[in-house]
Each structure stands twice: as C-alpha cells, then as structure tokens.
Amino acid sequence: MTFEELTQKITNLAAAKGGLGSSIKFATDAGSIFISGDGKVSNVDEAADCTIGVSLKDLQGLMTGDLNPMTAFMFGKLKISGDMGIAMKLKDLF
C-alpha cells in the first residue's frame, strides 16, 4: 500500500468513526499523517498531542491486524511520544 493509499484509508476510517478528541500524528518514513481532534486527516507535519513514529510497512501491518501494537511497541517498531493514553484510543479508530 502506498503512502497516499494509506492516508486515504485513514481518512475514510476517521470520517466514518469521527474524531478522537485529540490530535495524533503518524510520523512514517514516507511522510506524516495527521489526524486532528475532530477527525480531519492531512499530511501536514505539525505538533500533535500524540506522535507515533512507525515505518509505512509497519503502519500498514497495524491497520490490517497483521502486526500486534503491543508487540510492535515492545520490539521498537513504533515509538510513542506525547500522551500515551491517546495512542490507546486508536483501537477505536482502527
């Protein structure tokens, strides 16, 4: 899946489920995917309440269920900065 396809998939999920009330940024090796508190998605690289550093391949795995988030975190495949509680809300989005 390309960066653009992944951004579109996240946009569709956020539109269907609404915002999480806090901003989240996925900082990938291909660029940033920013989800505002009200669920709007863009590729701007701005400060977020929670930033998740992850490769594009691993983000795709997280979204498809092929990669367990806890396993990814424990093995350093994703790094969380900011409010970790917000990262836990992602299960409501995906």
WOLIN-V352679 format. One record per pair of residues at least 24 apart in sequence whose C-alpha atoms are under 10 Angstrom apart, sorted by the first residue. I is the first residue (numbers start at 0). J is the second residue. D is the distance in whole Angstrom. If there is no record, write none. Layout:
BEGIN
i:I j:J d:D
i:I j:J d:D
END
This chain:
BEGIN
i:0 j:55 d:9
i:0 j:56 d:8
i:0 j:59 d:7
i:1 j:29 d:9
i:1 j:55 d:8
i:1 j:56 d:9
i:1 j:59 d:9
i:2 j:27 d:9
i:2 j:28 d:9
i:2 j:29 d:6
i:2 j:30 d:8
i:2 j:31 d:9
i:2 j:32 d:9
i:2 j:42 d:10
i:2 j:55 d:7
i:2 j:56 d:10
i:2 j:59 d:9
i:3 j:29 d:10
i:3 j:30 d:10
i:3 j:32 d:10
i:3 j:42 d:9
i:5 j:32 d:9
i:5 j:55 d:8
i:5 j:58 d:9
i:5 j:59 d:7
i:5 j:62 d:9
i:6 j:31 d:9
i:6 j:32 d:6
i:6 j:33 d:9
i:6 j:34 d:10
i:6 j:40 d:8
i:6 j:41 d:8
i:6 j:42 d:8
i:7 j:32 d:10
i:7 j:40 d:9
i:7 j:41 d:9
i:8 j:62 d:9
i:9 j:33 d:10
i:9 j:34 d:9
i:9 j:38 d:10
i:9 j:39 d:10
i:9 j:40 d:7
i:9 j:41 d:10
i:9 j:62 d:9
i:9 j:92 d:9
i:9 j:93 d:8
i:10 j:34 d:8
i:10 j:38 d:8
i:10 j:39 d:7
i:10 j:40 d:6
i:10 j:41 d:8
i:11 j:38 d:10
i:11 j:39 d:10
i:11 j:40 d:9
i:12 j:38 d:9
i:12 j:40 d:10
i:12 j:92 d:7
i:12 j:93 d:7
i:13 j:37 d:9
i:13 j:38 d:5
i:13 j:39 d:7
i:13 j:40 d:8
i:13 j:91 d:10
i:13 j:92 d:7
i:13 j:93 d:9
i:14 j:38 d:6
i:14 j:39 d:7
i:14 j:40 d:9
i:14 j:92 d:10
i:15 j:92 d:9
i:16 j:91 d:8
i:16 j:92 d:6
i:16 j:93 d:9
i:17 j:91 d:10
i:17 j:92 d:8
i:18 j:91 d:10
i:18 j:92 d:8
i:19 j:85 d:8
i:19 j:88 d:7
i:19 j:89 d:8
i:19 j:91 d:8
i:19 j:92 d:8
i:20 j:85 d:9
i:20 j:88 d:10
i:21 j:47 d:8
i:21 j:48 d:6
i:21 j:49 d:8
i:21 j:82 d:10
i:21 j:85 d:7
i:21 j:86 d:10
i:21 j:88 d:10
i:22 j:46 d:9
i:22 j:47 d:5
i:22 j:48 d:5
i:22 j:49 d:7
i:22 j:50 d:9
i:22 j:85 d:8
i:22 j:86 d:10
i:23 j:47 d:5
i:23 j:48 d:6
i:23 j:49 d:5
i:23 j:50 d:6
i:23 j:51 d:8
i:23 j:81 d:9
i:23 j:82 d:9
i:23 j:85 d:8
i:23 j:86 d:8
i:23 j:89 d:9
i:24 j:48 d:8
i:24 j:49 d:6
i:24 j:50 d:5
i:24 j:51 d:6
i:24 j:52 d:8
i:24 j:79 d:10
i:24 j:80 d:10
i:24 j:86 d:10
i:25 j:49 d:9
i:25 j:50 d:6
i:25 j:51 d:5
i:25 j:52 d:6
i:25 j:53 d:7
i:25 j:54 d:9
i:25 j:55 d:9
i:25 j:58 d:8
i:25 j:77 d:10
i:25 j:78 d:10
i:25 j:79 d:9
i:26 j:50 d:7
i:26 j:51 d:6
i:26 j:52 d:5
i:26 j:53 d:6
i:26 j:54 d:8
i:26 j:55 d:9
i:26 j:58 d:10
i:26 j:77 d:10
i:26 j:78 d:10
i:27 j:51 d:8
i:27 j:52 d:6
i:27 j:53 d:5
i:27 j:54 d:5
i:27 j:55 d:5
i:27 j:56 d:9
i:27 j:57 d:9
i:27 j:58 d:8
i:27 j:77 d:10
i:28 j:52 d:9
i:28 j:53 d:7
i:28 j:54 d:5
i:28 j:55 d:6
i:28 j:56 d:9
i:29 j:53 d:10
i:29 j:54 d:8
i:29 j:55 d:7
i:29 j:56 d:10
i:30 j:54 d:10
i:30 j:55 d:9
i:31 j:55 d:10
i:38 j:92 d:10
i:46 j:81 d:10
i:47 j:80 d:9
i:47 j:81 d:8
i:47 j:82 d:9
i:48 j:80 d:9
i:48 j:81 d:6
i:48 j:82 d:6
i:48 j:83 d:9
i:48 j:85 d:8
i:48 j:86 d:10
i:49 j:79 d:7
i:49 j:80 d:6
i:49 j:81 d:5
i:49 j:82 d:5
i:49 j:83 d:7
i:49 j:84 d:9
i:49 j:85 d:6
i:49 j:86 d:7
i:50 j:78 d:8
i:50 j:79 d:6
i:50 j:80 d:5
i:50 j:81 d:6
i:50 j:82 d:8
i:50 j:83 d:9
i:50 j:85 d:9
i:50 j:86 d:8
i:51 j:77 d:7
i:51 j:78 d:6
i:51 j:79 d:5
i:51 j:80 d:7
i:51 j:81 d:9
i:51 j:83 d:9
i:51 j:86 d:8
i:52 j:76 d:8
i:52 j:77 d:5
i:52 j:78 d:5
i:52 j:79 d:6
i:52 j:80 d:8
i:53 j:77 d:5
i:53 j:78 d:7
i:53 j:79 d:9
i:61 j:93 d:9
i:62 j:89 d:10
i:62 j:90 d:10
i:62 j:92 d:10
i:62 j:93 d:6
i:63 j:93 d:9
i:64 j:93 d:9
END
